[in-house]
């Protein structure tokens, strides 16, 4: 791209940089995000500012975090007269609960870097108050994992943690030609809408996270075997752990990808009751 050459910049593969260059896809992302004047939007990896410009025109405030120092300097010059935009030079993996609370983030809208997209999303899912909506482009494989229902071959930790808090939709599958440089795989625009407060599973959040993370590390084994192995980590006996699963009417021979989010939460609650 001419702009990159003019600035002496190169896409950084180590940072997973694939810049969005298709205006139609940009507009699809913006429409799915539905930025409003009351929104404070977090954008991770704004790159050349393709999304940033539209978000800043529609949202109340945009907080954009860019790790690449060259791109950060470019964005500062490009948007120096945009008071509703706060540019931060830093690593999005370092964003914690205090950061989200300090800025009052209501939505996350990003063309996520391929290299760390899943980790950024996982961090957001673990927040006590996750963003109300997340609209992101990710590798198609990641999008499939986010949306995978129980029993699907792509069902795993990412999907379970996402669906604990969000309704997940695939908005658009994107061709590699919509990016520079072209990635080797397709991408997807994903929209995650936070479930109503009355639906969000808030009990034993820490135990839920630990239970699912440990269980999916043994995803090819049966749940009875997994719980027997993990029981000491939860301060219960193997018998108590397996009993907590069977009390839900779940066959202990099934594998982790078969459980629904509600069953995972009920199992975490049951284990907590045994401690």
C-alpha positions as CSV (number, residue, x, y, z in Angstrom):
1,X,0.0,0.0,0.0
2,X,1.2,3.5,-0.9
3,X,0.5,4.9,2.5
4,X,2.6,2.3,4.2
5,X,5.5,3.0,1.8
6,X,5.2,6.7,2.3
7,X,5.5,6.3,6.0
8,X,8.3,3.7,5.8
9,X,6.0,1.1,7.5
10,X,5.6,-2.6,6.9
11,X,2.9,-5.0,8.1
12,X,4.4,-6.9,11.1
13,X,3.7,-10.6,10.8
14,X,4.7,-11.1,14.4
15,X,1.9,-8.8,15.5
16,X,-0.5,-10.5,13.2
17,X,-1.1,-7.4,11.2
18,X,-3.5,-7.8,8.2
19,X,-4.9,-4.4,7.4
20,X,-8.6,-4.1,6.3
21,X,-8.8,-2.5,2.9
22,X,-12.3,-3.2,1.8
23,X,-14.8,-0.4,2.5
24,X,-17.8,-2.7,2.2
25,X,-16.5,-4.9,4.9
26,X,-15.7,-1.9,7.0
27,X,-19.3,-0.8,6.7
28,X,-20.6,-4.2,7.6
29,X,-18.5,-4.2,10.8
30,X,-19.8,-0.7,11.7
31,X,-23.4,-1.7,11.1
32,X,-23.0,-4.8,13.2
33,X,-21.4,-2.8,16.0
34,X,-24.1,-0.1,15.9
35,X,-22.0,2.6,17.6
36,X,-24.2,5.1,19.5
37,X,-23.4,8.6,21.0
38,X,-23.5,7.1,24.5
39,X,-21.0,4.3,23.6
40,X,-17.3,4.2,24.7
41,X,-15.7,1.9,22.2
42,X,-12.5,0.0,22.6
43,X,-10.6,-0.7,19.4
44,X,-7.6,-3.0,19.5
45,X,-5.0,-2.7,16.8
46,X,-6.5,0.3,14.8
47,X,-3.7,0.0,12.3
48,X,-4.3,2.6,9.6
49,X,-7.5,3.9,11.2
50,X,-10.0,2.5,8.7
51,X,-12.5,1.6,11.4
52,X,-11.3,4.3,13.8
53,X,-12.5,7.1,11.5
54,X,-16.0,5.8,11.3
55,X,-16.2,4.8,15.0
56,X,-15.1,8.3,16.1
57,X,-17.7,9.9,13.9
58,X,-20.5,7.8,15.4
59,X,-19.6,6.9,19.0
60,X,-19.3,9.1,22.1
61,X,-15.7,8.2,22.6
62,X,-13.2,5.7,21.1
63,X,-10.2,4.3,23.0
64,X,-7.8,2.8,20.5
65,X,-4.8,0.7,21.6
66,X,-2.0,0.2,19.2
67,X,1.2,-1.8,19.9
68,X,3.1,-0.9,16.8
69,X,4.9,2.4,17.6
70,X,5.1,3.5,13.9
71,X,1.4,3.0,13.4
72,X,0.7,4.8,16.7
73,X,2.7,7.8,15.6
74,X,0.8,7.8,12.3
75,X,-2.5,7.6,14.0
76,X,-1.6,10.5,16.3
77,X,-0.9,12.7,13.3
78,X,-3.9,11.5,11.4
79,X,-6.4,12.1,14.2
80,X,-4.8,15.0,16.1
81,X,-8.1,17.0,15.6
82,X,-10.4,14.2,16.9
83,X,-11.1,15.0,20.5
84,X,-13.3,12.0,21.1
85,X,-10.5,9.6,20.3
86,X,-8.0,8.5,22.9
87,X,-5.0,6.8,21.4
88,X,-2.9,4.6,23.7
89,X,0.5,3.1,22.8
90,X,0.5,-0.4,24.4
91,X,-0.3,-4.1,24.3
92,X,-4.0,-5.0,24.4
93,X,-3.1,-8.2,26.3
94,X,-2.2,-6.0,29.3
95,X,-5.7,-4.5,29.4
96,X,-7.3,-5.5,32.7
97,X,-10.5,-4.9,34.7
98,X,-9.2,-1.6,35.9
99,X,-8.7,-0.3,32.4
100,X,-12.2,-1.2,31.2
101,X,-13.7,0.3,34.3
102,X,-11.5,3.5,34.1
103,X,-12.6,4.2,30.5
104,X,-16.2,2.9,30.9
105,X,-15.9,0.6,27.9
106,X,-19.3,-0.4,26.5
107,X,-18.3,-2.1,23.3
108,X,-15.3,-3.7,21.7
109,X,-15.0,-3.2,17.9
110,X,-11.8,-4.4,16.2
111,X,-10.1,-6.0,13.3
112,X,-8.3,-8.2,15.7
113,X,-4.7,-9.2,15.1
114,X,-4.6,-12.8,14.1
115,X,-1.8,-13.7,16.5
116,X,-3.5,-12.7,19.7
117,X,-7.2,-12.3,18.8
118,X,-8.4,-15.3,20.8
119,X,-6.4,-14.3,23.9
120,X,-7.8,-10.7,23.8
121,X,-11.4,-12.1,23.6
122,X,-10.8,-14.6,26.4
123,X,-9.5,-11.8,28.6
124,X,-12.7,-9.8,27.8
125,X,-14.9,-12.8,28.6
126,X,-13.4,-13.1,32.1
127,X,-14.2,-9.5,33.1
128,X,-16.7,-9.0,35.9
129,X,-18.5,-6.6,33.6
130,X,-17.7,-7.5,29.9
131,X,-18.5,-5.1,27.1
132,X,-22.2,-5.0,26.1
133,X,-21.3,-5.9,22.5
134,X,-18.2,-7.3,20.8
135,X,-17.9,-6.9,17.0
136,X,-14.6,-8.2,15.6
137,X,-13.0,-9.8,12.6
138,X,-11.1,-13.0,13.4
139,X,-9.8,-16.0,11.5
140,X,-12.8,-18.1,10.3
141,X,-11.6,-21.0,12.4
142,X,-11.7,-18.8,15.5
143,X,-15.2,-17.6,14.5
144,X,-16.3,-21.2,14.2
145,X,-15.0,-22.0,17.7
146,X,-16.8,-19.0,19.1
147,X,-20.1,-20.1,17.7
148,X,-19.7,-23.9,18.1
149,X,-22.7,-25.5,19.9
150,X,-22.4,-28.5,22.2
151,X,-21.3,-31.6,20.4
152,X,-19.7,-29.7,17.5
153,X,-16.1,-30.7,16.7
154,X,-15.0,-27.1,17.1
155,X,-16.6,-26.9,20.6
156,X,-14.0,-25.9,23.2
157,X,-13.0,-23.5,25.9
158,X,-13.3,-20.3,23.7
159,X,-16.9,-21.1,22.7
160,X,-17.9,-22.1,26.2
161,X,-16.5,-18.9,27.8
162,X,-18.0,-16.8,25.0
163,X,-21.5,-18.3,25.3
164,X,-21.5,-18.0,29.0
165,X,-21.9,-14.3,28.6
166,X,-22.9,-13.7,24.9
167,X,-25.2,-14.6,22.1
168,X,-22.8,-15.3,19.3
169,X,-23.5,-14.6,15.6
170,X,-21.5,-15.0,12.4
171,X,-22.2,-11.8,10.5
172,X,-20.1,-12.2,7.4
173,X,-17.4,-14.6,6.1
174,X,-14.6,-12.5,4.5
175,X,-12.3,-13.3,1.6
176,X,-8.5,-12.9,2.1
177,X,-8.6,-10.3,-0.7
178,X,-10.2,-7.8,1.7
179,X,-6.9,-7.5,3.7
180,X,-3.3,-6.4,3.1
181,X,-1.3,-8.4,3.1
182,X,-3.6,-11.2,2.2
183,X,-3.9,-13.8,4.9
184,X,-3.8,-17.5,3.9
185,X,-7.2,-18.2,5.5
186,X,-10.6,-16.7,5.4
187,X,-11.9,-14.4,8.1
188,X,-15.2,-13.7,9.7
189,X,-17.1,-10.8,11.2
190,X,-18.4,-12.0,14.5
191,X,-21.0,-10.2,16.7
192,X,-21.3,-11.1,20.3
193,X,-24.3,-9.5,22.2
194,X,-24.2,-9.7,26.0
195,X,-27.0,-11.7,27.5
196,X,-29.6,-9.9,29.7
197,X,-28.4,-9.6,33.3
198,X,-31.1,-12.0,34.4
199,X,-29.6,-14.7,32.1
200,X,-25.9,-14.2,32.7
201,X,-24.4,-16.9,34.8
202,X,-22.7,-15.0,37.6
203,X,-22.3,-17.7,40.3
204,X,-18.9,-19.2,41.0
205,X,-17.3,-17.4,38.1
206,X,-13.8,-18.3,39.1
207,X,-14.6,-22.0,39.7
208,X,-16.4,-22.1,36.3
209,X,-13.2,-20.8,34.6
210,X,-10.9,-23.2,36.4
211,X,-13.2,-26.2,35.8
212,X,-13.7,-25.6,32.1
213,X,-10.0,-24.8,31.5
214,X,-8.8,-27.9,33.2
215,X,-11.4,-30.1,31.7
216,X,-10.8,-29.1,28.1
217,X,-7.1,-29.8,28.6
218,X,-8.3,-33.5,28.7
219,X,-10.9,-33.0,26.0
220,X,-10.6,-36.6,24.5
221,X,-11.3,-38.2,27.9
222,X,-14.7,-38.9,29.5
223,X,-16.0,-36.5,32.1
224,X,-15.9,-39.1,34.9
225,X,-12.2,-39.7,34.2
226,X,-11.5,-36.0,34.1
227,X,-13.4,-35.2,37.3
228,X,-11.7,-38.0,39.1
229,X,-8.4,-36.6,38.1
230,X,-9.3,-33.0,38.9
231,X,-11.2,-33.6,42.2
232,X,-8.2,-32.8,44.4
233,X,-7.8,-29.4,42.7
234,X,-11.3,-28.5,43.7
235,X,-11.0,-29.7,47.3
236,X,-13.5,-32.6,46.8
237,X,-13.2,-36.4,46.6
238,X,-13.5,-38.1,43.2
239,X,-16.8,-39.6,44.3
240,X,-18.2,-36.1,45.1
241,X,-17.0,-34.7,41.8
242,X,-18.6,-37.4,39.7
243,X,-21.7,-37.3,41.8
244,X,-22.0,-33.5,41.2
245,X,-22.1,-34.3,37.5
246,X,-24.6,-37.2,37.8
247,X,-26.9,-35.1,39.9
248,X,-27.4,-33.0,36.8
249,X,-28.7,-36.0,34.9
250,X,-25.5,-36.0,32.7
251,X,-24.0,-39.2,31.5
252,X,-20.5,-39.3,33.1
253,X,-19.2,-41.0,30.0
254,X,-19.6,-38.0,27.7
255,X,-16.7,-35.7,26.7
256,X,-16.3,-32.0,27.6
257,X,-17.5,-30.7,24.2
258,X,-21.0,-32.3,24.9
259,X,-21.9,-30.2,27.9
260,X,-24.0,-27.0,27.6
261,X,-22.9,-23.8,29.2
262,X,-25.7,-24.2,31.7
263,X,-24.5,-27.7,32.6
264,X,-20.9,-26.3,33.1
265,X,-22.2,-23.6,35.4
266,X,-24.4,-26.0,37.3
267,X,-21.5,-28.4,37.7
268,X,-19.3,-25.6,39.0
269,X,-22.0,-24.6,41.5
270,X,-22.4,-28.2,42.5
271,X,-18.7,-28.6,43.2
272,X,-18.7,-25.3,45.1
273,X,-21.4,-26.8,47.3
274,X,-19.2,-29.7,48.2
275,X,-16.2,-27.6,49.2
